[in-house]
Amino acid sequence: MAGACTGCADGTELPFDFKMAFQPIVDVGAHRVWGYEALVRGPAGEGAHSVISQLTDAQLYRFDQSARVLAIETAGRLFTDPAARLSINFMPNAVYEPRACIQKSLAAARRANFPAENLMFEFTENERMASPDHVERIVKSYKELGFWTALDDFGAGYAGLNLLARLQPNLIKIDMELLRDIHRSSAKQVIVSGVAAMARRLDIEVLAEGVENEAEFTVLRSAGINLFQGYYFARPALMALPEVAWLAEPARDVALG
């Protein structure tokens, strides 16, 4: 049992409400929903910025903990596939001591009867990290506890390859701007194919996020990517699991040649 963390006070009460939306992560090779990402939304479905912009430094811990708990408890009610993963974004600066700060999440998983080993925690390289050493400790602790870790927005932020080598997450999510209109850019195709090949050699899963149309999907699938997320498959649903728009696999196989 992890000891109490001196930094993990309950924090300042949040003066606003928020909800969670869920967007599927699909494994097109297995033709199944691999998991769902929990996305912060306002009470009426407003974008995440409408919530995040209200946060003060004093509220970071309370918000991070509250968002995790809401995501896990809601997933416990909604998920029907016992193998589906729940991906949760977290704020490294709101984690004081990893094994202590995770206790509320574990308690929420027990209450919701949600398998803790199906939790995946995402962090982003899109903003400069205050302490890479601290993030490395978090990732190491989470992996030791049996959680998956994911590096979001890979290719958009600071020192991406160095961060990848240092942290060795279970999964990377290629930044959607690098994937946008990839069928029109040979340079993007070479870069993404290289990232996918590199990740395979490192035994790291690759997820293409923000995929919006069949042309993008076809190029990415031909690069050997199996995991996808984006409007092409489903938009996020507020406090619900959306239906996934599966296209006929035979037609896709023909397109991929």
C-alpha positions in Angstrom: 0.0 0.0 0.0 1.4 3.4 -1.0 1.9 5.9 1.8 0.1 9.2 2.0 1.6 11.9 -0.2 2.2 15.2 1.5 1.4 17.1 -1.7 -1.8 15.2 -2.3 -4.2 17.4 -0.3 -7.7 17.6 -1.5 -7.0 20.9 -3.2 -9.3 23.8 -3.8 -12.9 23.1 -4.6 -13.8 23.4 -8.2 -16.2 26.3 -9.0 -17.5 24.6 -12.1 -19.0 21.4 -13.3 -17.8 19.2 -16.2 -18.6 15.9 -17.9 -16.9 13.3 -20.0 -17.2 12.4 -23.6 -16.0 9.1 -25.0 -14.4 8.5 -28.4 -13.6 5.0 -29.7 -10.1 3.7 -30.5 -10.6 1.1 -33.1 -8.4 -1.9 -34.0 -9.1 -2.2 -37.7 -7.0 -5.4 -38.1 -9.1 -7.2 -35.5 -12.3 -5.3 -36.5 -13.1 -4.3 -32.9 -13.2 -1.4 -30.5 -9.9 -1.5 -28.7 -10.9 1.1 -26.2 -12.2 4.6 -25.6 -10.5 7.9 -24.8 -12.3 10.0 -22.0 -12.4 13.6 -23.0 -13.3 16.5 -20.7 -16.3 18.5 -21.8 -18.5 21.3 -20.3 -21.8 20.4 -18.7 -23.6 20.9 -22.1 -20.9 19.3 -24.2 -18.7 22.4 -24.6 -15.1 21.8 -25.7 -12.3 21.0 -23.2 -10.9 24.5 -23.4 -14.0 25.9 -21.8 -13.2 23.8 -18.8 -9.4 23.9 -18.7 -9.3 27.7 -19.2 -11.1 28.1 -15.8 -8.4 26.2 -13.9 -6.0 27.9 -11.5 -2.8 26.3 -10.2 -4.4 25.6 -6.9 -7.1 23.6 -8.5 -4.9 21.3 -10.7 -4.8 18.4 -8.3 -8.5 18.4 -7.5 -9.4 18.6 -11.2 -7.0 15.9 -12.3 -8.3 13.6 -9.6 -11.9 14.4 -10.2 -11.5 13.9 -14.0 -9.9 10.5 -13.5 -12.6 9.4 -11.1 -15.5 10.6 -13.3 -14.0 8.9 -16.3 -13.5 5.5 -14.5 -16.9 5.5 -12.8 -18.7 6.4 -16.0 -16.8 3.8 -18.0 -17.7 1.2 -15.3 -21.4 1.9 -16.1 -21.0 2.1 -19.9 -18.4 -0.4 -21.0 -19.7 -3.9 -21.9 -16.5 -5.3 -23.3 -14.3 -6.5 -20.4 -11.2 -6.1 -22.6 -11.8 -2.5 -23.7 -9.2 0.0 -22.4 -10.0 3.4 -21.0 -7.6 6.1 -22.0 -7.3 9.1 -19.6 -5.4 12.2 -20.1 -3.4 13.3 -17.0 -1.5 16.4 -15.9 2.0 15.4 -14.8 2.3 18.6 -12.7 -0.8 17.5 -10.7 0.9 14.2 -9.7 3.0 14.7 -6.6 3.9 11.1 -5.8 2.7 8.6 -8.4 1.9 5.6 -6.2 0.1 7.8 -3.6 -1.8 9.9 -6.1 -3.1 6.9 -8.0 -5.0 5.6 -5.0 -8.2 7.5 -5.8 -8.2 6.1 -9.3 -7.7 2.6 -8.0 -10.5 3.1 -5.5 -12.8 4.4 -8.3 -12.0 1.3 -10.4 -12.9 -1.0 -7.5 -16.2 0.9 -6.9 -17.1 0.7 -10.6 -15.9 -2.9 -11.0 -13.6 -1.7 -13.8 -10.4 -3.7 -14.4 -7.5 -1.5 -13.3 -5.2 -3.2 -15.8 -7.4 -1.8 -18.6 -6.5 1.8 -17.7 -4.2 3.8 -20.0 -2.8 7.2 -19.0 -1.9 9.7 -21.7 0.5 12.6 -21.4 1.4 15.0 -24.1 4.7 16.3 -25.5 2.9 19.3 -27.0 3.9 21.6 -24.1 7.3 21.8 -22.6 7.4 19.6 -19.4 8.4 21.4 -16.2 10.4 18.3 -15.1 11.1 15.4 -17.5 12.6 13.5 -14.6 9.2 13.7 -12.8 7.4 12.5 -15.8 9.8 9.6 -16.2 9.1 8.6 -12.6 5.4 8.7 -13.2 5.6 6.6 -16.3 7.9 4.0 -14.6 5.5 3.8 -11.6 2.4 3.4 -13.8 4.0 0.7 -15.9 5.1 -1.2 -12.7 1.5 -1.0 -11.5 0.3 -2.6 -14.7 -1.2 0.4 -16.5 -0.5 1.3 -20.1 1.1 4.7 -20.8 0.7 6.7 -24.0 2.5 9.7 -25.5 0.0 11.9 -27.1 0.6 14.4 -30.0 3.8 12.6 -31.0 5.6 14.7 -33.6 4.2 18.0 -32.5 6.1 19.0 -29.4 9.5 19.3 -27.9 12.3 16.8 -28.3 10.0 14.0 -29.5 12.5 11.3 -30.3 14.5 12.0 -27.1 11.4 11.8 -25.0 10.4 8.6 -26.7 13.7 7.0 -26.0 13.7 8.1 -22.4 10.1 7.2 -21.5 9.4 4.1 -23.7 5.6 4.4 -23.4 3.4 1.5 -24.4 1.8 3.5 -27.2 2.3 6.7 -29.2 -0.4 8.7 -30.8 0.8 10.5 -33.9 -0.2 14.1 -34.0 -3.2 14.7 -36.1 -1.6 17.7 -37.9 1.1 15.3 -39.2 -1.7 13.0 -40.5 -4.0 15.7 -42.0 -4.2 15.3 -45.8 -1.3 12.8 -45.6 -2.5 11.3 -49.0 -1.5 14.6 -50.6 2.0 14.8 -49.0 4.8 12.3 -49.9 6.9 13.9 -47.1 4.3 13.1 -44.5 4.0 9.6 -45.8 7.7 9.0 -45.5 7.8 10.4 -42.0 4.8 8.5 -40.7 6.0 5.2 -42.3 9.3 5.7 -40.5 7.7 6.4 -37.2 5.6 3.3 -37.5 8.6 1.1 -38.4 10.6 2.6 -35.6 7.8 2.0 -33.1 7.5 -1.6 -34.2 11.1 -2.2 -33.5 10.7 -0.7 -30.0 7.6 -2.8 -29.3 5.5 0.3 -29.1 1.9 0.5 -30.4 1.1 3.3 -32.8 -2.3 5.0 -33.0 -3.3 7.4 -35.7 -5.6 10.1 -34.2 -7.8 12.6 -35.9 -8.4 10.6 -39.0 -11.3 12.2 -40.9 -11.6 10.5 -44.3 -11.0 7.3 -46.3 -8.0 8.7 -48.2 -6.1 9.4 -45.0 -7.1 6.1 -43.6 -6.0 4.2 -46.7 -2.5 5.7 -46.6 -2.1 5.1 -42.8 -3.3 1.5 -43.0 -0.8 0.8 -45.8 1.9 2.0 -43.4 1.0 -0.9 -41.1 -1.0 1.1 -38.5 -3.9 -0.8 -36.9 -5.2 1.5 -34.2 -7.2 4.5 -35.3 -9.2 7.3 -33.7 -11.1 10.1 -35.4 -14.4 11.4 -36.9 -14.0 8.9 -39.8 -15.0 6.2 -37.3 -17.0 8.1 -34.6 -17.4 11.5 -33.0 -17.2 11.7 -29.2 -20.5 11.1 -27.3 -21.2 13.0 -24.1 -21.5 10.5 -21.2 -22.2 7.7 -23.7 -20.4 5.3 -26.1 -21.0 6.3 -29.7 -21.6 3.8 -32.5 -18.6 3.1 -34.7 -19.0 3.5 -38.5 -17.4 0.4 -39.8 -16.9 0.4 -43.6 -16.8 -2.9 -45.5 -13.3 -4.4 -44.9 -13.2 -6.1 -48.4 -13.5 -2.7 -50.0 -10.7 -1.4 -47.9 -8.5 -4.3 -48.7 -9.0 -3.7 -52.4 -8.1 0.0 -52.0 -4.9 -0.9 -50.2 -3.9 -3.2 -53.0 
